[in-house]
């Protein structure tokens, strides 16, 4: 029986006479997992995935609607029913209009859980440590739609050499620590230092939000101390401060929407307390 967190798609190889096969795609799937699943179903070594019949190439799982038909290839262009080929097509808004954000922090603070709660609105309970996963979401705010590209990154020290790459050429950053882990706030200092080095020559401030995750935990003196330490750290680095719970969904959508508004230049984000919605002025 299919899980409630799965959704159906149909997949075929890149031949007009190839049959479609049914696949149950987990909502937690990454593109790597999707390619592996499609490879096993179609006997194609899948490198590229296209929506049928539009021929638009899929780069992120969250771009795939339920019941979609997919055509997979080993690297060649999609071939339509009439023999026409199609290159990658941009989604609503061009890539130059897209905002890009890296979600950063040490391992186990809930970066992937926050990202998936926002992109797919569910809490993942069983998740392999991330190396990096990219997601794309169309964000409609104040009558305007903006493509938001989210890079969910690894927090383990083994991947420290990749941090510079993750932080380059981004519209801004969401830094995450956990309210039950004091070390996770200290661990962010290396990310803050790298941000300064990368963006020192830029004339405008880089939008940043410092997120205290796991605010669903019962308050204790240690948690309150760590909450206030986060607020002070945010003030020190010029970031907004917000609290979230990936488990309950509290304030998760507000964080990403606040980031979009900051990038649009619609105002400074005030720090918010647990239970309050974010305020942009």
N, C-alpha and C positions, 0 to 999 in steps of 0.2 A: 504494500500500500504506500502511495507517495506521501512524503512529508508535506506538512502545511507550508514549509519554507521552500518547497520546490515549485518550479513552474515549467509548463511544457513548451518545447520547441520541436521543429522538424528540420532534419539535416540531410543534405545529399552532397555527393561529390560534384565536381565541376564539369558535368556532362549533362546535356539536355535529356538524355535517355536514362540517367541515373535515378533510381527511386528514392523518395524521401523516407527517412526512418524517424520514428518518434524517440525523443530524448527527454528525460526529466532533468532539468538543470537546477542544481541547488542555488538558492539566492546568495549563498556565501561564496560561490565559485569565482575564481579569478580567471583571467584570459588564459593563463597557463593550464589551469584545470579544464577549462572549456576545450582547448585545443586537444588535450589528451583524451577527453571523453569523445569528442567528434572523430578523432583518429581511430579509436577502437570501434566506432559504429560504422565508419565509412571505408576503413582500410586505406585511408589517405594519410600521409604524414603531414598533418595540418600545420600550415604556417600563417595562412590568411583566412579570414572569415568575412563573408559578405551577406547582406540582407537581400533576399529574393522577393520580388523581381526588380527592385530599384537598382541593385548593383552597388549600393553604398557599403564601403568597407567598415567593419566594426572594430573598434580599438579597445572598448571597455564593455564588460558584461552588462553594466547598467544601461547601455544603449539598446539592449535587446528586449523588445516587448514580449509579453506572454503570447504563446501560440505563433511566434514568428517562424518563417521559413528561412533557413540559412543554407548557403552554398559555401563549401570549404575547398581550399586549394592548397597545393604544396608550395605556392609562391607566385604562380601565374595570376593574371587578371581574371576576374569573373567573366564568364561567357553566358549571355542571355539566351532566351529561347530562339531568337532570330539570328544568333551568331555574333551579336554586337558585344564589344568588350566595354568595361567601365573601370575607370580609375577611381581612387578614393574621392569621395565627395564630402565637402564640409557639412557639418550639422548647422542648425539655425545659428546664425551669426558666424562670421569667419573666425579662423584661428587667431587672427590679429585682435579680435574683439574679446577673446577668452581671457579670463582671469586664472592665474595659477597659484595654488597654495600648497606648501609642504607642511604636513602634520608631523611634528618632531617631538622627541622625548625618549627617555630610557625605556627599556623593555618592561612590559607588564603593566604600564600605566593606563592602557585602554585606548591607544590611538586607533587601532583597527576597529574596536568596538564602537568608538565614537563615529568614525567614518561610515561604517556600515549602518549604524542607527540612523544617520542622516540620509545616506544615499538610498537605502532599501528599507528603512524603518523596521528593523528587527534587531534583537540583541543576540549576538553570537556567543554561544556558551562553549564551543569547542573550536579553537582556532589555532592553526599552526603559526609559529613565529614568522612574521613578515620579513622579507628582504626588501621588496618594494612592490606596491600595487598602485595602479592609477585608475581613477574613476572620473567620470564626466557627468555633470548634472546641469540642466537648464534651470536657472534660478530667476523666477519672476518676482520682482519687487518694485513697488511704486510705479506700476504700469510699464516697466521695462524688463526685458528678458536678457540675461547675461549668462553665457556658458562659463561654468566653473570647473576647472580641472584640479582634482585633488590628488596629491601624491602622498600615499600612506607609506611611511618609512620604517626601517628596522631600528630598534633601540639598543640592540646588543653591541658590545664593544668590538665584536668580530667584524662589524661593518663600519667602523669609525672612518675608514679611508674613503667611504662613499658619501660622507656627509657634505663635503664641499660640492660635489656634483648635484646632490639633492637640493641644495639651497641656492644654486646659481640660477639666475634668470627667472626668479619667481616674483609674482606680484606682492607676496607677503608670506607670513608664517603664522601657524598656530602651534604654540608650544604647550605641551601637556605634561602635568605631573599628577600624582595620585595623593589624595588626602590621607591615606594610611601609610605613606612611604616618604619619610623626610628626605631620604637620600635622592629620591627622584626629582626633588626641587633643586638640590645642589648639582645634580647631573646636568641640568639645563645650562649651567654656566659655560660649558664648552660650546654649546650651540649659540649662545649669545655672543661669545667671542668671535666665532666664525662669521656670524651675521655682520658684526662690526667690520671685520676684515674685508668681506665680500662687497659690502655696500658703502664703504667709507667715502667713495667719490661721488655718490649720488646726491643730487641737490634737494630732493624731496624725501620726506620721512617714509620708511617702509611700513605698511600696515602690519601690526603684530597683535596677537591676542594670547595672553597667558591663561591657560585653562586649568583649573583645579577640578580634576575628575573624581568621581565616586562620592558625590555629595549626598548620596542616599544613605551613607553610613551614619550610625548613631553618633551624635556629637560627643566628643570627649575633650578634656583639656588639651591633649596632644593634637587632636584634629583642629581645634580652634587656634592653637599656636601656629600650626602649619598653614592654616587658611590666611592668617594675618601676615605670615612670612611671604606668602605668595603675593598678596596685595602690595607689600613693600617692594618686592622684587619687580613687579610690573611697573610701579612708579619709577623705580631706578632705571629700567631699560627703556622707558617710554612706550610700554605696551598697555593695551586694555586688559582688564582682568574680569574673568567670568568663571562661574562654577557650573559643573554639569554632572549628570549621571547617565552614562551610556546604558546602564541597566534599566532605569525608569524612563529615559528619554528626556529628562528635565534639562531644559535650556540648550539642547544639542542643536536644534534647528536655528535657534537664536544666535548661536556662535557663528555659524557659517553665513547667515544672512547679515549679521553685523560686519563680518569681514568684507562681504561684497559692498556694503554701503561705505565702509571705510575706503575701499579701493576706488569707489566712484567719487570720493571726495565730498560726501554728503554730510560730513560732520565727524566729530570726535566721539568715541564711545566712552561713556562713563563706566567706571567700575560698578558692578552690581552685586548685591548680596543674594544669598541663597533664597529662592522663592520669588525673587523679583524678576520681571522681564527686563531685557536690556534696553537702555535708553540711548537714542542717537539724537543729537541736536545739531 
